[in-house]
Amino acid sequence: MQNLRVSIVQGATVWHDPDANRAYYGGLIAPLRGATDLVVLPETFTSGFSNDAIDRAEDMRGPTVAWMREQAAALDAAVTGSVQLRDGEAVYNRMLWATPDGRVEHYDKRHLFRYANEHKRYAAGRDRLTVEWRGWRINPQVCYDLRFPVFCRNRYDVERAGHLDFDLQLFVANWPAARAYAWKTLLRARAIENLCFVVGVNRVGTDGNGIAYSGDSAVLDFLGQPLSACTDAEAVTTTTLQAAELAAHRERFPAMLDADRFELR
């Protein structure tokens, strides 16, 4: 594992306008070329968090997946964020993971936000995803998933693999300002309990439903301490995650050796 440069992109997503959002976020990340390894965009960054956006959901052959590939190649970095994607008869809140070689993987949001009726219009994913990138194991998750520590848990099974599932956990979100304290608290909890770095990327501004977002995007170390923290304004920040510090912490404090074993279903 080498050090990993992670860029968080906290923007004011334009309501229901994928073309405008691709142009907007493309402009924000263009200066990162050659200066980062991973770019993290917010949840539903082409539309905002909207049940009505389902009617114009793209598929994996659509312009947003192509745009993600183009950005990853141009930046020589992995690019990730979630959008509404149609797959067969269902539409998922799908977190895309694009790399410079043109490969695209995805994770479908498992926990749909019942409070906003997301579960009535979108299909739920099932399987967790772990990707490997530049020596790091990375677990991408979406917004409401943050509230479910069992699904988020960093498992360790010496007989199965001999290492923790992941080194870095990502959460992309449209997390309203009214629940900002929960967002900040749960991000810290996930970092501490999972003995890993955590990156949380939220949006800012007010959406088409009149919901305000305070941002509060952050990069946290394995102690839950912020390495980078945003306020309520548009921001792009890059933080270098220190691989040796993570390894040393796990050596000093090997709580994973005492963890309960379980399988996700």
C-alpha positions as CSV (number, residue, x, y, z in Angstrom):
1,M,0.0,0.0,0.0
2,Q,1.2,3.4,-1.0
3,N,-0.3,6.7,0.2
4,L,-3.6,7.6,-1.5
5,R,-4.7,11.1,-2.6
6,V,-8.4,11.5,-2.2
7,S,-10.4,14.5,-3.5
8,I,-13.8,15.3,-2.1
9,V,-16.1,17.3,-4.4
10,Q,-18.9,19.1,-2.5
11,G,-21.1,20.9,-4.9
12,A,-24.5,22.5,-5.3
13,T,-26.2,20.0,-7.6
14,V,-28.6,21.5,-10.2
15,W,-32.1,20.1,-9.9
16,H,-33.1,17.6,-12.6
17,D,-30.5,18.7,-15.1
18,P,-27.9,16.0,-15.9
19,D,-26.2,18.0,-18.7
20,A,-25.7,21.0,-16.5
21,N,-24.4,18.8,-13.6
22,R,-21.9,17.0,-15.8
23,A,-20.6,20.3,-17.0
24,Y,-20.6,21.8,-13.5
25,Y,-18.9,18.9,-11.8
26,G,-16.5,18.4,-14.8
27,G,-15.4,22.0,-14.3
28,L,-14.8,21.5,-10.6
29,I,-12.6,18.4,-11.0
30,A,-10.7,19.4,-14.2
31,P,-7.9,21.0,-12.1
32,L,-7.3,17.7,-10.3
33,R,-5.6,16.1,-13.3
34,G,-2.4,14.4,-12.1
35,A,-2.9,15.6,-8.6
36,T,-5.2,12.9,-7.2
37,D,-5.9,9.2,-7.1
38,L,-9.6,9.2,-6.3
39,V,-12.4,11.7,-6.9
40,V,-15.6,11.4,-4.9
41,L,-18.8,13.1,-6.1
42,P,-22.0,13.3,-4.1
43,E,-25.0,11.0,-4.3
44,T,-27.3,11.5,-7.3
45,F,-25.0,14.2,-8.6
46,T,-26.7,14.5,-12.0
47,S,-30.2,15.3,-10.6
48,G,-30.3,15.8,-6.9
49,F,-32.1,13.3,-4.6
50,S,-35.5,13.1,-6.2
51,N,-38.1,10.4,-6.7
52,D,-39.3,12.1,-9.8
53,A,-35.9,11.8,-11.5
54,I,-36.6,8.1,-12.0
55,D,-38.6,8.9,-15.1
56,R,-35.5,10.1,-16.9
57,A,-33.1,7.5,-15.5
58,E,-30.3,6.5,-17.9
59,D,-28.8,3.0,-18.3
60,M,-25.2,1.8,-18.3
61,R,-24.9,2.8,-22.0
62,G,-26.0,6.4,-21.3
63,P,-24.1,9.7,-21.2
64,T,-23.3,9.7,-17.5
65,V,-21.4,6.4,-17.5
66,A,-19.5,7.5,-20.6
67,W,-18.8,10.8,-18.9
68,M,-17.4,9.0,-15.8
69,R,-15.1,7.0,-18.0
70,E,-13.9,10.1,-19.8
71,Q,-13.2,11.9,-16.5
72,A,-11.3,9.0,-15.0
73,A,-9.1,8.8,-18.1
74,A,-8.5,12.5,-18.2
75,L,-7.6,12.7,-14.5
76,D,-5.7,9.4,-14.3
77,A,-7.8,8.7,-11.2
78,A,-10.8,6.7,-10.1
79,V,-14.0,8.7,-10.2
80,T,-17.1,7.7,-8.1
81,G,-20.5,9.0,-7.3
82,S,-24.1,7.8,-7.5
83,V,-26.8,8.4,-10.1
84,Q,-30.2,7.0,-11.0
85,L,-29.6,4.0,-13.3
86,R,-32.1,1.8,-15.1
87,D,-31.3,-1.9,-15.2
88,G,-34.0,-4.0,-16.8
89,E,-37.4,-3.0,-15.3
90,A,-35.8,-1.6,-12.1
91,V,-34.1,1.8,-11.4
92,Y,-31.4,1.8,-8.8
93,N,-29.6,4.5,-6.9
94,R,-26.3,3.2,-8.3
95,M,-22.8,4.3,-7.2
96,L,-20.5,4.1,-10.1
97,W,-16.8,3.4,-9.9
98,A,-14.8,4.3,-13.0
99,T,-11.1,3.9,-13.5
100,P,-8.7,5.2,-16.2
101,D,-8.6,1.9,-18.1
102,G,-12.4,2.3,-18.9
103,R,-13.6,-0.2,-16.4
104,V,-16.8,0.6,-14.5
105,E,-18.0,-1.2,-11.4
106,H,-21.1,-0.4,-9.4
107,Y,-22.8,-0.7,-6.0
108,D,-26.6,-0.4,-5.8
109,K,-27.8,1.3,-2.6
110,R,-29.1,-1.3,-0.3
111,H,-30.9,0.8,2.3
112,L,-33.6,2.9,0.6
113,F,-34.7,6.0,2.5
114,R,-38.2,5.2,3.6
115,Y,-38.7,8.6,5.2
116,A,-38.7,10.1,1.7
117,N,-40.5,7.1,0.0
118,E,-37.3,6.1,-1.9
119,H,-38.3,2.5,-1.3
120,K,-41.5,2.9,-3.3
121,R,-39.9,3.9,-6.6
122,Y,-36.4,2.5,-6.5
123,A,-35.1,-1.0,-6.3
124,A,-32.8,-2.0,-3.5
125,G,-29.4,-3.5,-4.1
126,R,-28.2,-6.4,-2.1
127,D,-24.5,-7.1,-2.3
128,R,-21.8,-5.0,-0.8
129,L,-18.9,-4.0,-3.1
130,T,-15.2,-3.8,-2.3
131,V,-12.9,-2.5,-5.0
132,E,-9.1,-2.5,-5.1
133,W,-7.4,0.6,-6.3
134,R,-3.7,1.4,-6.1
135,G,-3.1,-1.0,-3.3
136,W,-6.1,0.0,-1.2
137,R,-9.3,-2.0,-0.6
138,I,-12.2,0.5,-0.7
139,N,-15.9,0.0,0.2
140,P,-18.4,2.4,-1.4
141,Q,-21.7,3.1,0.2
142,V,-24.6,5.5,-0.3
143,C,-26.2,8.0,2.2
144,Y,-28.7,6.1,4.3
145,D,-26.4,3.0,4.4
146,L,-24.4,5.0,6.9
147,R,-27.1,4.3,9.6
148,F,-26.7,0.6,9.4
149,P,-23.4,-0.5,11.1
150,V,-23.8,-4.2,10.5
151,F,-23.8,-3.7,6.7
152,C,-21.0,-1.2,7.1
153,R,-18.9,-3.5,9.3
154,N,-15.3,-4.1,8.4
155,R,-15.0,-7.9,8.9
156,Y,-11.8,-9.8,9.7
157,D,-11.5,-13.5,9.3
158,V,-7.9,-14.9,9.5
159,E,-9.0,-18.2,8.0
160,R,-10.8,-16.6,5.0
161,A,-8.4,-13.8,4.0
162,G,-6.1,-12.8,6.8
163,H,-7.0,-9.1,6.5
164,L,-9.9,-6.6,7.0
165,D,-12.3,-6.2,4.2
166,F,-11.3,-2.7,3.5
167,D,-9.0,0.2,4.3
168,L,-11.2,3.1,3.2
169,Q,-14.9,3.5,3.4
170,L,-16.8,6.0,1.2
171,F,-20.2,7.5,1.8
172,V,-21.8,9.7,-0.8
173,A,-24.9,11.6,0.2
174,N,-27.7,14.1,-0.1
175,W,-27.9,14.5,3.7
176,P,-30.2,17.3,4.8
177,A,-28.9,20.1,7.1
178,A,-31.6,19.2,9.6
179,R,-29.8,16.0,10.4
180,A,-26.2,17.2,10.1
181,Y,-25.3,16.2,13.6
182,A,-26.2,12.6,12.8
183,W,-24.1,12.7,9.6
184,K,-21.0,13.9,11.4
185,T,-21.4,11.6,14.3
186,L,-22.0,8.4,12.3
187,L,-19.1,9.1,10.0
188,R,-16.8,9.2,13.0
189,A,-18.3,6.1,14.4
190,R,-17.8,4.1,11.2
191,A,-14.1,5.2,11.1
192,I,-13.5,4.3,14.7
193,E,-15.2,0.9,14.8
194,N,-13.9,-0.2,11.3
195,L,-10.3,0.8,11.9
196,C,-10.2,2.5,8.6
197,F,-10.2,5.9,6.9
198,V,-13.7,7.3,6.1
199,V,-14.6,9.8,3.4
200,G,-18.1,11.4,3.5
201,V,-19.2,13.6,0.6
202,N,-22.4,15.6,0.8
203,R,-23.9,18.3,-1.4
204,V,-24.7,21.9,-0.5
205,G,-27.4,24.4,-1.5
206,T,-31.2,23.9,-1.6
207,D,-32.9,21.4,-3.9
208,G,-36.1,21.6,-5.9
209,N,-38.1,20.3,-2.9
210,G,-36.9,23.2,-0.8
211,I,-34.6,21.0,1.3
212,A,-31.3,22.6,2.5
213,Y,-28.0,20.8,2.7
214,S,-25.1,22.0,4.8
215,G,-22.3,19.9,3.2
216,D,-20.1,18.9,6.1
217,S,-18.1,16.6,3.8
218,A,-15.0,15.2,5.5
219,V,-12.1,12.9,5.4
220,L,-11.6,11.1,8.8
221,D,-8.7,9.0,10.0
222,F,-9.1,5.7,11.8
223,L,-9.5,7.5,15.2
224,G,-12.4,9.5,13.8
225,Q,-10.3,12.7,13.7
226,P,-10.9,15.0,10.7
227,L,-8.0,15.3,8.2
228,S,-10.2,17.6,6.1
229,A,-13.6,19.1,6.8
230,C,-15.8,21.3,4.7
231,T,-18.5,23.8,5.8
232,D,-21.7,24.7,3.8
233,A,-20.1,26.1,0.7
234,E,-18.9,24.6,-2.6
235,A,-15.5,23.0,-2.0
236,V,-12.9,20.7,-3.6
237,T,-10.2,19.4,-1.3
238,T,-7.5,16.8,-1.7
239,T,-6.2,14.8,1.3
240,T,-3.4,12.3,1.3
241,L,-4.2,9.1,3.3
242,Q,-1.1,7.7,5.0
243,A,-0.9,4.0,4.5
244,A,1.9,3.5,7.1
245,E,-0.2,5.3,9.8
246,L,-3.2,3.0,9.2
247,A,-1.0,-0.1,9.3
248,A,0.6,1.1,12.6
249,H,-2.7,1.8,14.2
250,R,-4.1,-1.7,13.4
251,E,-0.9,-3.2,14.8
252,R,-1.1,-1.2,18.0
253,F,-4.9,-1.6,18.5
254,P,-6.0,-4.9,16.8
255,A,-9.6,-4.8,17.9
256,M,-10.5,-6.8,14.8
257,L,-9.0,-9.9,16.4
258,D,-11.8,-9.8,19.0
259,A,-14.7,-9.0,16.6
260,D,-17.7,-11.2,16.1
261,R,-17.7,-13.2,12.9
262,F,-20.8,-13.1,10.7
263,E,-21.9,-13.3,7.0
264,L,-24.0,-10.6,5.3
265,R,-27.2,-11.9,3.6
